[in-house]
């Protein structure tokens, strides 16, 4: 079984080809294609309006020296740190919606794992993961590129991510 560092590396490879400077048409940034809400959760960004549309009109906190979206794109260490913080917070969100109770269960022929849940939440959020789980795999949401929650649950199922899920 692969470890959490391999999980993060593989997730970054899937999201951006491992490109720290990647910026997609929806405004997601960096190796992990993080948006405004993710960087708020990680403590790198603030946006008073509460509308997270990835226009980057908010204020960066200066964490890890990041004071702009360009700073973030140019700072691999900040991106790695932000992703670890974000994944730990995502696990708390997944637990809050009861997703952790599905670990070990089989849905649509696939075993639900912590790492699969984290990856699926990365794609569409804990709410979409919860819909999938509670519908027993009948509600399968997709991102703007057509990638499904189920595909991430499956692709990222074989990692030991206990360091991110404590």
C-alpha positions in Angstrom: 0.0 0.0 0.0 1.3 3.5 -0.9 1.8 6.1 1.8 0.2 9.6 2.2 3.1 11.3 0.4 2.6 9.1 -2.6 -1.2 9.8 -2.4 -0.5 13.6 -2.5 2.0 13.1 -5.4 -0.4 11.0 -7.4 -3.3 13.4 -6.7 -1.1 16.3 -7.9 -0.1 14.4 -11.0 -3.8 13.7 -11.8 -4.9 17.3 -11.1 -2.2 19.2 -13.0 0.5 16.7 -14.2 2.4 17.8 -11.1 2.7 21.4 -12.4 3.0 23.8 -9.5 2.3 26.7 -12.0 -0.8 25.3 -13.5 -3.9 27.5 -13.6 -7.0 26.2 -15.3 -10.0 28.0 -17.0 -12.0 27.7 -13.8 -9.4 29.6 -11.8 -8.0 26.6 -9.9 -4.4 27.0 -9.1 -1.2 25.0 -8.7 -0.2 21.4 -8.5 -3.4 20.4 -6.7 -5.7 22.8 -8.5 -6.8 24.6 -5.3 -9.6 27.2 -5.4 -10.4 30.1 -3.1 -12.4 28.0 -0.7 -9.6 25.4 -0.3 -7.0 28.2 0.4 -9.3 29.8 2.9 -9.6 26.4 4.7 -5.8 26.1 4.6 -5.3 29.6 6.1 -3.7 31.2 3.0 -6.5 33.4 1.8 -9.4 35.5 3.0 -12.4 36.7 1.0 -15.0 38.8 2.9 -17.8 38.3 0.3 -18.2 34.6 0.9 -18.6 34.0 -2.8 -15.9 31.6 -3.9 -15.7 32.0 -7.7 -11.9 31.8 -8.0 -11.5 35.4 -9.2 -8.8 35.8 -6.5 -10.1 39.2 -5.5 -9.6 38.5 -1.8 -6.5 38.9 0.4 -3.7 36.5 0.9 -2.7 36.0 4.5 1.1 35.9 3.9 1.4 32.4 5.2 4.6 30.8 3.9 5.3 34.1 2.2 2.3 33.9 -0.1 0.9 37.3 -0.7 -0.7 36.8 -4.2 -1.9 34.0 -6.5 1.4 34.4 -8.3 3.3 33.9 -5.1 1.3 30.7 -4.5 2.0 29.4 -8.0 5.7 30.1 -7.5 6.0 28.4 -4.1 5.9 24.6 -4.2 6.5 24.4 -0.4 3.4 26.5 0.3 1.4 24.4 -2.1 2.5 21.2 -0.3 1.8 22.7 3.1 -1.6 24.1 2.0 -2.6 20.7 0.6 -1.7 18.8 3.8 -3.7 21.4 5.9 -6.6 21.2 3.5 -6.7 17.4 3.5 -6.8 17.3 7.3 -9.7 19.7 7.2 -11.5 17.8 4.4 -11.3 14.6 6.6 -13.1 16.6 9.3 -15.8 17.6 6.8 -16.1 14.0 5.6 -16.5 12.8 9.2 -19.1 15.6 9.8 -21.3 14.1 7.0 -20.7 10.6 8.2 -18.6 9.4 5.3 -16.1 7.8 7.6 -18.8 5.2 8.5 -18.7 3.9 4.9 -15.0 2.9 5.0 -14.7 -0.8 4.2 -18.2 -1.0 2.5 -18.5 -1.9 -1.1 -20.4 0.4 -3.5 -20.7 -0.3 -7.2 -18.1 -3.0 -6.8 -15.5 -0.8 -5.1 -14.3 -0.8 -1.5 -14.6 2.6 0.1 -11.3 3.7 1.7 -10.1 6.8 3.5 -7.8 7.8 0.7 -10.6 7.3 -1.9 -12.9 9.5 0.2 -10.3 12.2 0.5 -9.6 12.2 -3.3 -13.3 12.3 -4.1 -13.8 15.2 -1.7 -10.9 17.0 -3.3 -12.8 16.7 -6.6 -16.3 17.8 -5.6 -16.4 18.3 -1.8 -17.7 16.3 1.1 -21.3 17.0 0.2 -21.0 15.4 -3.2 -19.2 12.4 -1.6 -22.0 12.1 1.0 -24.6 12.1 -1.7 -22.8 9.3 -3.5 -22.4 7.2 -0.4 -25.9 7.7 1.0 -27.5 6.9 -2.4 -25.4 3.7 -2.5 -23.6 4.9 -5.7 -26.7 6.0 -7.6 -25.9 9.8 -7.4 -22.5 10.3 -9.1 -21.6 13.9 -9.4 -18.9 15.2 -11.8 -16.7 18.2 -12.0 -16.6 20.8 -14.8 -14.4 18.5 -16.9 -16.7 15.5 -16.5 -14.6 13.6 -13.9 -16.8 11.7 -11.5 -16.6 11.3 -7.7 -16.7 7.6 -8.2 -13.7 7.6 -10.5 -11.6 9.3 -7.7 -13.0 7.0 -5.1 -11.7 4.1 -7.2 -8.5 5.5 -8.5 -7.2 6.7 -5.1 -8.4 3.8 -3.0 -5.1 2.1 -2.2 -3.2 4.6 0.0 -2.4 4.7 3.7 -3.5 8.2 4.7 -3.9 7.9 8.4 -1.5 10.9 8.9 -4.1 13.0 7.2 -7.1 11.5 8.9 -6.2 11.7 12.6 
